[in-house]
């Protein structure tokens, strides 16, 4: 079996099994969540995450500026910290750079990194550089922390919890298709498509929302929507050993984008790279969530419920199950 046949999830599971016997008194959660969780001291957990963006896979220099690329490379890791309810602290950056890359491009890249770092109060503390014969690769490793007792894992969802998501979904996937010339006509400055493009190029990590949902003990489980709503809901379902039902008509999308292209609804289910927060809330915490909605810095929409079954089901407006053409983005998929 090759990696394409095994798939990303299969690869991760095989690695997880290989190292499952390794334990440490300071290890709380390893492979299987948005970040690892290790004991930092008597009052806090250390959160650690790493992400790699590869030219030709995650971005194209034909439509991505170095500043946007720098911002996004850190933002995707910041979103992982947000999904655990944490606060970002320090990060490292490793670059594999073709020798023909102009020096001013790298200057712009670090300008973008610095901008995202200032927005999140995180600090660059090191990294690595090496040459690349096959395009640019950027790896960010981000360290954060969360008070003990406040970390939110994928494994905490329980039967009868309600399912919520921040912001709107599908915008980034739509933006990528526009940038690649596969969707829409941007002539005349169509606002919806411009919004979609910005969502793909410069996602906003929901750090404030994640921290409040954690601090107030509202979210029972949480994940950031990087691989698509259905796919990431599936991660919560798997780790929590529950089922999740999503009501398609409740999934929030941008009104401006919907006006120019109604296929945004399909992207909202499977598109990925929105970096919004998908989380579950016990019924007795719903009022507490309502009390803090104005503090979260983004909208929050109820889209479904946790069930005693397994996997993810999407329910249409007529109550029937929606047949899905995809269950989200997966690397190596054949």
C-alpha positions as CSV (number, residue, x, y, z in Angstrom):
1,X,0.0,0.0,0.0
2,X,1.4,3.4,-0.9
3,X,0.7,6.7,0.9
4,X,-2.0,7.8,-1.5
5,X,-3.9,4.6,-0.8
6,X,-3.3,4.9,3.0
7,X,-4.4,8.6,3.1
8,X,-3.5,11.3,5.5
9,X,-5.7,10.0,8.3
10,X,-4.4,6.5,7.9
11,X,-0.8,7.7,7.9
12,X,-1.4,9.6,11.2
13,X,-3.1,6.6,12.8
14,X,-0.2,4.3,11.8
15,X,2.3,6.8,13.4
16,X,0.1,7.1,16.5
17,X,0.0,3.3,16.9
18,X,3.8,3.0,16.5
19,X,4.4,5.5,19.4
20,X,1.4,4.6,21.6
21,X,3.5,2.8,24.1
22,X,5.6,5.9,24.8
23,X,4.5,7.7,27.9
24,X,5.8,10.4,30.1
25,X,4.5,11.9,33.4
26,X,4.3,15.3,31.8
27,X,2.5,14.2,28.7
28,X,-1.3,15.0,28.8
29,X,-2.3,14.6,25.1
30,X,-0.1,13.7,22.2
31,X,-1.1,12.8,18.6
32,X,-4.8,13.2,17.9
33,X,-5.5,16.8,18.7
34,X,-4.9,20.3,17.3
35,X,-1.8,20.6,19.5
36,X,0.1,18.5,22.0
37,X,-0.6,19.2,25.6
38,X,2.2,18.8,28.2
39,X,2.6,19.8,31.8
40,X,4.4,23.1,32.0
41,X,4.2,23.7,35.8
42,X,1.7,23.3,38.6
43,X,-0.8,25.7,37.1
44,X,-0.4,25.6,33.3
45,X,-0.2,23.3,30.3
46,X,2.2,23.9,27.4
47,X,0.6,23.7,23.9
48,X,2.8,22.9,21.0
49,X,1.9,22.8,17.3
50,X,3.7,22.8,13.9
51,X,2.5,23.5,10.4
52,X,4.1,23.4,7.0
53,X,3.0,25.4,3.9
54,X,4.4,24.0,0.6
55,X,4.6,26.0,-2.7
56,X,2.3,24.3,-5.2
57,X,0.3,22.5,-2.6
58,X,-0.8,25.2,-0.1
59,X,0.0,28.4,-2.0
60,X,1.0,29.8,-5.4
61,X,3.3,32.7,-5.8
62,X,1.3,33.7,-8.8
63,X,-1.4,35.1,-6.6
64,X,0.2,35.2,-3.1
65,X,2.2,38.2,-1.9
66,X,5.1,37.5,0.5
67,X,3.4,39.6,3.2
68,X,0.2,37.5,2.9
69,X,2.2,34.3,2.9
70,X,4.0,35.3,6.1
71,X,0.8,36.2,7.9
72,X,-0.9,33.0,6.9
73,X,2.0,30.7,7.8
74,X,1.7,31.9,11.4
75,X,-2.1,32.3,11.4
76,X,-2.7,28.6,10.7
77,X,-0.7,27.7,13.8
78,X,-2.3,30.4,15.9
79,X,-5.7,28.8,15.0
80,X,-4.5,25.5,16.5
81,X,-3.7,27.3,19.8
82,X,-7.1,29.0,19.6
83,X,-8.9,25.6,19.2
84,X,-7.4,24.4,22.5
85,X,-8.5,27.5,24.4
86,X,-4.9,28.7,24.7
87,X,-2.7,31.8,24.5
88,X,0.2,31.9,22.0
89,X,3.6,32.7,23.4
90,X,6.6,31.9,21.2
91,X,7.2,30.6,17.6
92,X,10.0,29.3,15.4
93,X,10.2,29.5,11.6
94,X,12.1,27.1,9.3
95,X,12.4,27.9,5.7
96,X,13.5,25.8,2.7
97,X,14.3,28.4,0.0
98,X,15.3,28.1,-3.6
99,X,18.6,29.9,-4.2
100,X,16.9,32.1,-6.9
101,X,14.5,33.7,-4.4
102,X,14.9,37.5,-4.3
103,X,16.1,38.8,-0.9
104,X,13.2,41.3,-0.9
105,X,10.7,38.4,-1.1
106,X,12.1,37.0,2.2
107,X,12.0,40.5,3.7
108,X,8.3,40.7,2.8
109,X,7.7,37.2,4.2
110,X,9.1,38.2,7.6
111,X,7.2,41.4,7.5
112,X,4.0,39.4,7.3
113,X,5.1,37.1,10.1
114,X,5.9,40.1,12.3
115,X,2.4,41.5,11.5
116,X,0.7,38.3,12.6
117,X,3.0,38.1,15.6
118,X,2.1,41.6,16.7
119,X,-1.6,40.8,16.3
120,X,-1.3,37.8,18.5
121,X,1.3,39.0,21.0
122,X,3.6,36.1,20.1
123,X,7.4,36.3,19.7
124,X,9.8,34.8,17.2
125,X,12.5,33.0,19.1
126,X,14.4,31.1,16.4
127,X,14.2,28.7,13.5
128,X,16.2,27.3,10.6
129,X,17.0,28.0,6.9
130,X,18.1,25.6,4.2
131,X,18.1,25.5,0.4
132,X,15.4,23.9,-1.7
133,X,15.6,22.6,-5.2
134,X,11.8,22.3,-5.5
135,X,10.0,25.4,-4.3
136,X,9.5,27.3,-1.1
137,X,8.5,25.6,2.2
138,X,7.7,27.3,5.4
139,X,7.3,25.5,8.7
140,X,6.1,27.3,11.9
141,X,6.3,25.8,15.3
142,X,4.2,27.6,17.9
143,X,4.2,27.3,21.7
144,X,1.3,28.4,23.8
145,X,-0.2,27.8,27.2
146,X,-3.5,27.3,28.9
147,X,-4.4,27.1,32.6
148,X,-4.8,23.5,33.9
149,X,-8.4,22.5,33.9
150,X,-9.3,24.9,31.0
151,X,-7.8,23.0,28.0
152,X,-10.4,22.0,25.4
153,X,-9.8,18.7,23.5
154,X,-11.5,17.0,20.6
155,X,-12.5,14.2,22.9
156,X,-14.9,16.0,25.2
157,X,-18.1,15.9,23.2
158,X,-21.0,14.0,24.8
159,X,-24.4,12.8,23.6
160,X,-27.0,15.7,23.5
161,X,-24.3,18.4,23.3
162,X,-25.1,21.1,20.8
163,X,-22.8,21.9,17.9
164,X,-21.7,25.5,17.1
165,X,-19.3,27.3,14.7
166,X,-17.8,30.7,14.7
167,X,-18.0,33.1,11.7
168,X,-18.9,31.9,8.2
169,X,-17.7,28.9,6.2
170,X,-16.7,28.1,2.6
171,X,-15.3,31.5,1.9
172,X,-11.6,30.4,1.7
173,X,-12.3,27.5,-0.6
174,X,-14.3,29.8,-2.9
175,X,-11.5,32.4,-2.8
176,X,-9.0,29.8,-3.9
177,X,-11.1,28.8,-6.9
178,X,-11.4,32.4,-7.9
179,X,-7.7,33.0,-7.6
180,X,-7.0,29.9,-9.7
181,X,-9.4,31.1,-12.4
182,X,-11.9,28.3,-11.8
183,X,-14.7,30.4,-10.5
184,X,-16.4,33.7,-11.0
185,X,-15.6,36.9,-12.9
186,X,-13.8,39.5,-10.8
187,X,-14.2,42.3,-13.4
188,X,-16.0,45.2,-11.9
189,X,-14.7,44.4,-8.4
190,X,-17.4,42.0,-7.3
191,X,-17.4,42.4,-3.5
192,X,-18.3,38.8,-2.7
193,X,-15.4,37.4,-4.6
194,X,-13.0,39.9,-3.1
195,X,-14.2,38.9,0.4
196,X,-13.6,35.2,-0.5
197,X,-10.1,35.9,-1.8
198,X,-9.2,37.8,1.4
199,X,-10.6,34.9,3.5
200,X,-8.2,32.5,1.7
201,X,-5.1,34.7,1.7
202,X,-5.4,36.1,5.2
203,X,-7.5,34.0,7.6
204,X,-8.2,35.3,11.1
205,X,-7.4,32.9,14.0
206,X,-10.2,33.0,16.6
207,X,-7.9,33.4,19.6
208,X,-10.3,35.6,21.6
209,X,-13.3,33.3,21.0
210,X,-11.3,30.1,21.8
211,X,-9.9,31.6,25.0
212,X,-13.3,32.7,26.3
213,X,-15.0,29.4,25.5
214,X,-12.2,27.7,27.4
215,X,-12.0,30.1,30.3
216,X,-15.7,30.1,31.0
217,X,-15.9,26.3,30.7
218,X,-18.5,26.5,27.9
219,X,-17.0,24.3,25.1
220,X,-16.8,20.5,25.8
221,X,-14.8,19.9,22.7
222,X,-13.3,22.1,20.0
223,X,-11.4,22.0,16.7
224,X,-10.4,24.6,14.0
225,X,-12.0,24.1,10.6
226,X,-9.0,23.6,8.4
227,X,-10.0,20.4,6.5
228,X,-13.6,21.3,6.0
229,X,-16.7,21.3,8.3
230,X,-17.6,17.6,7.7
231,X,-14.1,16.3,7.9
232,X,-13.3,18.2,11.1
233,X,-16.6,17.3,12.7
234,X,-15.5,13.8,12.0
235,X,-12.3,14.3,14.0
236,X,-14.4,15.3,17.0
237,X,-16.8,12.4,16.5
238,X,-13.9,9.9,16.3
239,X,-12.0,11.2,19.3
240,X,-15.2,11.6,21.4
241,X,-16.7,8.3,20.2
242,X,-20.0,10.0,19.3
243,X,-22.0,10.8,16.3
244,X,-22.6,14.4,15.0
245,X,-25.6,15.6,13.0
246,X,-25.3,18.9,11.1
247,X,-28.3,20.7,9.7
248,X,-27.2,22.0,6.3
249,X,-29.6,24.9,6.2
250,X,-28.1,26.3,9.4
251,X,-24.5,26.3,8.2
252,X,-23.5,30.0,8.0
253,X,-22.1,31.5,4.8
254,X,-21.2,35.0,3.7
255,X,-24.3,36.8,2.4
256,X,-22.1,38.8,-0.1
257,X,-20.6,35.7,-1.5
258,X,-23.9,33.8,-1.6
259,X,-25.4,36.6,-3.7
260,X,-22.8,36.1,-6.5
261,X,-22.3,32.3,-6.2
262,X,-24.7,30.0,-4.4
263,X,-22.2,27.1,-4.7
264,X,-20.7,28.5,-1.6
265,X,-23.0,26.1,0.3
266,X,-21.0,23.1,-1.0
267,X,-17.7,24.7,0.0
268,X,-19.1,25.5,3.4
269,X,-19.4,21.7,4.1
270,X,-16.2,20.5,2.5
271,X,-14.0,23.4,1.5
272,X,-11.5,23.8,4.3
273,X,-9.0,26.5,5.3
274,X,-11.7,28.7,7.0
275,X,-9.9,28.5,10.4
276,X,-13.1,29.1,12.2
277,X,-13.8,27.2,15.5
278,X,-16.2,24.2,15.6
279,X,-17.2,23.4,19.1
280,X,-19.7,21.5,21.2
281,X,-21.6,22.8,24.2
282,X,-23.6,20.9,26.9
283,X,-27.2,21.9,27.1
284,X,-26.7,23.4,30.6
285,X,-24.0,25.7,29.2
286,X,-26.1,27.3,26.4
287,X,-27.2,30.3,28.5
288,X,-23.6,30.9,29.4
289,X,-22.7,30.9,25.7
290,X,-25.5,33.4,25.0
291,X,-24.1,35.7,27.7
292,X,-20.7,36.0,26.1
293,X,-21.6,36.2,22.4
294,X,-20.9,39.9,22.2
295,X,-17.4,39.4,23.7
296,X,-16.2,36.7,21.3
297,X,-15.3,39.1,18.4
298,X,-17.3,37.0,15.9
299,X,-20.7,35.5,15.2
300,X,-21.6,32.1,16.6
301,X,-24.2,29.8,14.9
302,X,-25.8,26.6,16.2
303,X,-25.6,24.0,13.4
304,X,-26.4,20.6,14.9
305,X,-26.2,18.2,17.8
306,X,-24.1,15.4,19.2
307,X,-25.8,11.9,19.1
308,X,-25.1,8.5,20.5
309,X,-24.2,7.1,17.1
310,X,-20.9,7.3,15.2
311,X,-19.6,9.5,12.3
312,X,-21.1,12.6,10.8
313,X,-24.5,13.0,9.1
314,X,-25.6,16.1,7.3
315,X,-29.4,16.6,7.3
316,X,-31.2,18.6,4.6
317,X,-34.2,21.0,5.1
318,X,-36.7,18.1,4.5
319,X,-35.1,16.0,7.2
320,X,-33.4,13.5,4.9
321,X,-29.7,12.8,5.0
322,X,-27.6,14.6,2.4
323,X,-25.3,12.5,0.2
324,X,-21.9,14.1,0.4
325,X,-19.6,14.3,-2.6
326,X,-16.6,14.8,-0.3
327,X,-15.8,14.6,3.4
328,X,-13.2,17.4,3.4
329,X,-9.6,17.9,2.3
330,X,-7.1,15.1,2.8
331,X,-3.5,15.1,1.8
332,X,-2.2,12.2,-0.3
333,X,-5.8,11.3,-1.3
334,X,-5.8,9.5,-4.7
